[in-house]
Amino acid sequence: MQRDPFWQGKSVLVTGAAGFLGGWLVRHLIELRANVVALVRRDRPDSQLFLAGDHRRVDIVTGEVHDKDLLERIIERHAVDVIFHTAMSGGGVQATLAEPIECLRSTVESTWWLLDILRRNRRHAAMVVCSSDKAYGAQAPPYREDQALQPQHPQEVAKASQDLLSQSFGKVYGLNVAVTRCGNFFGPYDFNVTRIIPYISKCCALRAPIELRSDGGFIRDFLCVEEAARAHLLLAEQLSSRPELRGEVFNFSYEVQITVMEIVNRILALAGTDLMPRIANSVRHEIPSMWLSCDKARRMLGWAPRRSFDESLANTVRWYLEWFRGSSASVEPSPLKS
C-alpha cells in the first residue's frame, strides 16, 4: 500500500485483531505507520496476526471485547484516534445457534460500550463498525443500504442490532461512526474451513474428500479481504473530515451472484483436480440468496475494488495450494457448512 500521511502516527484500535479482517487491517495499518493496538480474546497461533509476525509490531491487549472497563483503559491510555470494530463471536451460523448469548455479547454489548465511551470521552475519534450482509435477513436481493433490516437468526439479529446502534449514535450524537456491510470475505490466511473457499482449497491441496452440507444452490456475494481492508481504511479517512457520513452505512462487495457449486467448480478447475464433492444437503437456517448493491459506496466514497473477483479468487487458491501442501495441516478438513 502507498503510505498515506493521514495514518502516520495515528493511534488505532483494532478489535478482533486475531480475526480474518482484523488481521489484514493490522497489516495495512503497520505499513501506513499507524500506532496499532490489537485487542484479541486470546493468542491464536493460526491467525495472520501471529503467523505473519505482525504481533511483534503492535501493542497486543488480551481480553473480552465486551469488557467496558478494559475498553475504557485502552482508549484512554493510548489516546485512540480511530477504532475498527471487527470483533464478533466465531464459528459461523451453526455455532451461533448453540451459543446465541455469546454472539450477542461480543457483537452488540461491545458496540454499545465503545459508542458510549466515544460519546463521553473521545468525541473526535472515528469508528468503523464491521456489520454484515447477514443483517439484511432473508429478503429479495440485491441488498441496498436503505432497505429495512429483517433479521431472524441470532447472528443476523446481533449484526443488525450492532448496525442500528452505530447508526443511532452517529446521527443522534454526531459521532464519527459509520457501518460497513460486506459480502463474504476470502483471501490468504483464512483458516476457518467452515467457509467455502478455504475448505475446498484445503481439500484440493491435500486430496481430501469434499462434502457439501447444502445442495450447492445457495447464491452468495464475495469480497477479497484485502479489498475489504482498503474499503474500511478509506471510510475511516473520510469520516474524519465529512460530517455527512456520520451514521451512514455502506455495502462493499464484488456484486457477484454466484452459487456455492459454481465456486466449488472454479476452485477445482484452478487446482487442476478431479475431486468430486458429495452433496449432503443437510444445512438449515441459511439464507438462500444474498448479494449486494455497492452504488452508494461508488457514489459517496469513490470506492471501487482494485482487482476483479476472478483475479482475487485465482490468487487466493494459488496461495492456499502452496500453503497447505507445504504445511503439516491435517488431511481431514472439517465438513463445509454450506
C-alpha positions as CSV (number, residue, x, y, z in Angstrom):
1,M,0.0,0.0,0.0
2,Q,1.1,3.6,-0.5
3,R,1.9,5.3,2.7
4,D,-0.9,7.8,3.4
5,P,0.2,10.7,5.7
6,F,-3.3,10.5,7.3
7,W,-2.3,7.4,9.1
8,Q,1.2,8.2,10.2
9,G,1.3,8.4,14.0
10,K,-2.4,7.8,14.4
11,S,-3.4,5.7,17.4
12,V,-5.6,3.0,16.0
13,L,-7.5,0.3,18.0
14,V,-8.5,-2.9,16.1
15,T,-10.9,-5.2,17.9
16,G,-10.9,-8.8,16.8
17,A,-7.4,-8.3,15.6
18,A,-6.7,-12.1,15.5
19,G,-9.7,-12.5,13.2
20,F,-9.6,-12.5,9.4
21,L,-10.4,-8.9,8.6
22,G,-8.8,-7.6,11.8
23,G,-5.5,-9.2,10.9
24,W,-5.4,-7.7,7.4
25,L,-6.3,-4.3,8.8
26,V,-3.4,-4.6,11.3
27,R,-1.0,-5.4,8.4
28,H,-2.1,-2.4,6.3
29,L,-2.0,-0.1,9.3
30,I,1.5,-1.1,10.1
31,E,2.6,-0.4,6.5
32,L,0.9,3.0,6.8
33,R,2.9,3.8,10.0
34,A,0.0,3.9,12.4
35,N,0.4,3.1,16.1
36,V,-1.8,0.0,16.4
37,V,-3.4,-1.5,19.5
38,A,-4.7,-5.0,18.8
39,L,-7.4,-6.4,21.1
40,V,-7.6,-10.2,21.0
41,R,-9.6,-12.6,23.1
42,R,-6.6,-15.0,23.2
43,D,-3.5,-15.6,21.3
44,R,-4.3,-17.5,18.1
45,P,-1.1,-19.0,16.6
46,D,-3.1,-19.9,13.4
47,S,-4.2,-16.3,12.7
48,Q,-2.4,-14.0,10.3
49,L,-1.6,-11.6,13.2
50,F,0.7,-14.3,14.6
51,L,1.7,-16.3,11.5
52,A,2.9,-13.2,9.7
53,G,4.7,-11.9,12.7
54,D,2.7,-8.7,12.8
55,H,2.1,-9.2,16.6
56,R,5.7,-8.1,17.2
57,R,5.0,-4.7,15.7
58,V,1.8,-3.8,17.6
59,D,0.6,-3.4,21.2
60,I,-1.4,-6.5,21.9
61,V,-4.1,-6.5,24.6
62,T,-5.8,-9.7,25.6
63,G,-9.3,-9.6,27.0
64,E,-13.0,-9.8,26.2
65,V,-14.3,-7.2,23.8
66,H,-17.4,-6.5,25.8
67,D,-15.4,-5.6,28.9
68,K,-16.3,-2.0,29.4
69,D,-13.5,-1.2,31.9
70,L,-10.9,-2.7,29.6
71,L,-12.1,-0.7,26.6
72,E,-12.0,2.5,28.6
73,R,-8.5,1.8,29.8
74,I,-7.3,1.1,26.2
75,I,-8.9,4.1,24.7
76,E,-7.7,6.5,27.4
77,R,-4.2,5.1,27.7
78,H,-3.5,5.1,24.0
79,A,-5.5,8.3,23.2
80,V,-7.2,6.3,20.4
81,D,-7.9,8.3,17.2
82,V,-9.6,5.5,15.1
83,I,-11.4,2.3,16.0
84,F,-12.0,-0.6,13.6
85,H,-14.6,-2.8,15.4
86,T,-14.3,-6.1,13.6
87,A,-14.8,-8.4,16.7
88,M,-17.6,-10.9,16.9
89,S,-18.0,-14.5,18.1
90,G,-16.5,-17.0,15.7
91,G,-17.8,-20.3,14.4
92,G,-20.5,-19.1,11.9
93,V,-24.2,-19.6,11.7
94,Q,-24.4,-23.1,13.2
95,A,-22.1,-22.3,16.1
96,T,-24.2,-19.2,16.9
97,L,-27.3,-21.3,17.2
98,A,-25.6,-23.2,20.0
99,E,-24.2,-20.1,21.8
100,P,-26.5,-17.1,20.9
101,I,-25.8,-15.1,24.0
102,E,-22.0,-15.2,23.4
103,C,-22.7,-13.8,19.9
104,L,-24.9,-11.0,21.3
105,R,-22.4,-10.0,24.0
106,S,-19.3,-9.9,21.7
107,T,-21.2,-8.2,18.9
108,V,-23.8,-6.0,20.5
109,E,-22.7,-5.3,24.0
110,S,-19.2,-4.5,22.8
111,T,-20.6,-2.0,20.3
112,W,-22.7,-0.1,22.8
113,W,-19.8,0.3,25.2
114,L,-17.5,1.5,22.5
115,L,-20.0,4.0,21.3
116,D,-20.8,5.3,24.7
117,I,-17.1,5.7,25.6
118,L,-16.6,7.8,22.5
119,R,-19.7,9.8,23.3
120,R,-18.5,10.6,26.7
121,N,-14.7,10.8,26.4
122,R,-13.4,10.8,22.8
123,R,-15.9,12.5,20.5
124,H,-13.4,13.5,17.8
125,A,-12.4,9.8,17.3
126,A,-13.6,7.9,14.2
127,M,-15.0,4.4,14.4
128,V,-15.9,2.0,11.5
129,V,-18.2,-0.8,12.6
130,C,-18.0,-4.0,10.6
131,S,-21.6,-5.3,10.3
132,S,-22.5,-7.9,7.7
133,D,-24.8,-8.6,4.7
134,K,-26.4,-11.0,7.2
135,A,-28.1,-8.0,8.9
136,Y,-30.5,-7.7,5.9
137,G,-32.0,-11.1,6.7
138,A,-33.9,-13.1,4.1
139,Q,-35.3,-10.7,1.6
140,A,-35.1,-10.2,-2.1
141,P,-31.6,-9.1,-3.4
142,P,-29.8,-7.0,-4.4
143,Y,-29.5,-5.6,-0.9
144,R,-29.3,-1.8,-0.7
145,E,-28.5,0.3,2.4
146,D,-31.9,1.9,2.6
147,Q,-33.8,-1.4,2.9
148,A,-35.3,-2.2,6.2
149,L,-33.4,-4.9,8.1
150,Q,-35.2,-8.2,8.5
151,P,-33.0,-10.4,10.8
152,Q,-34.3,-13.7,12.3
153,H,-31.3,-15.9,13.1
154,P,-29.4,-14.8,16.2
155,Q,-26.3,-14.0,14.2
156,E,-28.4,-11.8,11.9
157,V,-30.1,-10.1,14.9
158,A,-26.7,-9.5,16.5
159,K,-25.3,-7.8,13.4
160,A,-28.5,-5.8,12.8
161,S,-28.6,-4.6,16.4
162,Q,-24.9,-3.5,16.2
163,D,-25.6,-1.8,12.9
164,L,-28.6,0.2,14.2
165,L,-26.8,1.2,17.4
166,S,-24.0,2.6,15.4
167,Q,-26.3,4.5,13.0
168,S,-28.1,6.0,16.0
169,F,-25.0,7.2,17.8
170,G,-23.7,8.7,14.6
171,K,-26.8,10.6,13.7
172,V,-28.2,11.5,17.1
173,Y,-24.9,12.2,19.0
174,G,-22.9,13.3,16.0
175,L,-20.1,10.8,16.4
176,N,-17.8,10.0,13.6
177,V,-19.2,6.5,13.2
178,A,-20.1,4.6,10.1
179,V,-21.1,1.0,9.3
180,T,-19.9,-1.5,6.7
181,R,-21.9,-4.4,5.3
182,C,-19.7,-6.7,3.2
183,G,-20.0,-9.8,1.1
184,N,-18.3,-13.0,2.2
185,F,-14.6,-12.3,2.8
186,F,-11.9,-14.5,1.3
187,G,-8.2,-14.4,0.9
188,P,-4.9,-15.7,2.3
189,Y,-4.7,-16.6,6.0
190,D,-8.3,-17.5,6.4
191,F,-8.2,-21.0,8.0
192,N,-11.9,-21.2,9.0
193,V,-12.8,-24.3,7.0
194,T,-16.5,-23.8,7.7
195,R,-16.1,-21.3,4.9
196,I,-16.3,-22.5,1.3
197,I,-13.1,-21.1,-0.3
198,P,-10.6,-22.2,2.4
199,Y,-12.4,-25.6,2.8
200,I,-12.4,-26.5,-0.9
201,S,-8.9,-25.2,-1.4
202,K,-7.6,-27.3,1.5
203,C,-9.3,-30.4,0.2
204,C,-7.8,-29.9,-3.2
205,A,-4.3,-29.3,-1.8
206,L,-4.5,-32.4,0.4
207,R,-6.6,-34.6,-1.9
208,A,-9.1,-35.0,0.9
209,P,-12.8,-35.9,0.4
210,I,-15.2,-32.9,-0.2
211,E,-18.6,-32.8,1.5
212,L,-21.1,-30.0,0.9
213,R,-23.8,-29.8,3.6
214,S,-26.1,-27.7,1.3
215,D,-27.4,-28.6,-2.1
216,G,-24.8,-26.3,-3.7
217,G,-27.5,-23.9,-4.9
218,F,-27.2,-21.0,-2.4
219,I,-26.2,-17.7,-4.1
220,R,-23.6,-15.6,-2.4
221,D,-21.6,-12.4,-2.9
222,F,-17.9,-12.1,-2.1
223,L,-15.1,-9.6,-1.4
224,C,-11.4,-10.2,-1.2
225,V,-10.2,-9.3,2.4
226,E,-7.5,-7.0,1.1
227,E,-10.2,-5.0,-0.8
228,A,-12.3,-5.0,2.4
229,A,-9.4,-3.7,4.4
230,R,-8.8,-0.9,1.9
231,A,-12.5,0.0,2.0
232,H,-12.5,0.2,5.8
233,L,-9.4,2.5,5.7
234,L,-11.0,4.7,3.1
235,L,-14.2,5.1,5.1
236,A,-12.3,5.9,8.3
237,E,-10.2,8.6,6.5
238,Q,-13.3,10.3,5.0
239,L,-15.3,10.1,8.3
240,S,-12.7,12.3,9.9
241,S,-13.5,15.2,7.6
242,R,-17.0,14.6,6.3
243,P,-19.8,15.1,8.8
244,E,-22.4,13.9,6.3
245,L,-21.0,10.4,6.7
246,R,-21.9,10.1,10.4
247,G,-24.2,7.2,11.0
248,E,-24.2,6.1,7.4
249,V,-24.0,2.5,6.1
250,F,-22.1,1.2,3.1
251,N,-22.1,-2.1,1.2
252,F,-18.8,-3.4,-0.2
253,S,-18.6,-6.4,-2.4
254,Y,-17.8,-7.6,-6.0
255,E,-21.6,-7.6,-6.6
256,V,-21.2,-11.2,-8.0
257,Q,-24.2,-13.6,-8.0
258,I,-22.6,-17.0,-7.8
259,T,-23.8,-20.3,-6.4
260,V,-21.8,-22.5,-3.9
261,M,-21.4,-25.1,-6.6
262,E,-20.1,-22.6,-9.1
263,I,-17.5,-21.6,-6.6
264,V,-16.6,-25.2,-5.9
265,N,-16.2,-25.9,-9.7
266,R,-14.0,-22.8,-10.1
267,I,-11.7,-23.8,-7.3
268,L,-11.5,-27.4,-8.6
269,A,-10.5,-26.1,-12.1
270,L,-7.9,-23.7,-10.7
271,A,-6.4,-26.5,-8.6
272,G,-6.5,-28.9,-11.6
273,T,-8.1,-31.7,-9.6
274,D,-10.6,-34.4,-10.5
275,L,-12.1,-34.4,-7.0
276,M,-15.9,-34.6,-6.9
277,P,-18.0,-33.2,-3.9
278,R,-20.5,-35.3,-2.1
279,I,-23.8,-33.4,-1.6
280,A,-25.2,-33.9,1.9
281,N,-28.0,-31.3,1.7
282,S,-28.4,-31.2,5.5
283,V,-27.8,-27.5,6.3
284,R,-30.5,-25.4,7.9
285,H,-31.1,-21.7,8.8
286,E,-29.2,-20.4,5.8
287,I,-30.4,-17.5,3.6
288,P,-30.7,-18.9,0.1
289,S,-29.8,-15.9,-2.0
290,M,-27.6,-12.9,-0.9
291,W,-25.9,-10.2,-3.0
292,L,-25.2,-6.5,-2.6
293,S,-25.5,-3.3,-4.5
294,C,-22.5,-1.0,-4.0
295,D,-23.9,2.0,-5.8
296,K,-23.8,4.1,-2.6
297,A,-20.1,3.4,-1.9
298,R,-19.2,4.3,-5.5
299,R,-21.2,7.5,-5.4
300,M,-20.3,8.8,-2.0
301,L,-16.8,7.4,-1.4
302,G,-15.5,7.0,-4.9
303,W,-14.8,3.3,-4.0
304,A,-14.1,0.5,-6.4
305,P,-12.1,-2.7,-6.0
306,R,-8.6,-2.7,-7.5
307,R,-8.8,-6.3,-8.6
308,S,-11.6,-8.4,-10.1
309,F,-13.3,-11.3,-8.3
310,D,-11.7,-13.8,-10.8
311,E,-8.2,-12.5,-10.3
312,S,-8.6,-12.4,-6.5
313,L,-10.0,-15.9,-6.4
314,A,-7.2,-17.3,-8.5
315,N,-4.6,-15.6,-6.3
316,T,-6.2,-16.9,-3.2
317,V,-6.5,-20.5,-4.4
318,R,-2.9,-20.5,-5.5
319,W,-1.8,-19.2,-2.1
320,Y,-3.8,-22.0,-0.3
321,L,-2.4,-24.7,-2.5
322,E,1.1,-23.6,-1.7
323,W,0.4,-23.1,2.0
324,F,-1.3,-26.5,2.7
325,R,1.0,-28.5,0.5
326,G,3.9,-27.1,2.4
327,S,2.4,-27.3,5.9
328,S,1.7,-30.1,8.4
329,A,-2.0,-29.4,8.3
330,S,-4.5,-32.2,9.0
331,V,-5.6,-34.3,6.0
332,E,-9.1,-34.3,7.3
333,P,-10.7,-30.9,6.7
334,S,-14.0,-30.3,8.6
335,P,-17.2,-30.6,6.5
336,L,-18.3,-27.4,5.0
337,K,-21.3,-25.6,6.5
338,S,-22.7,-24.7,3.1
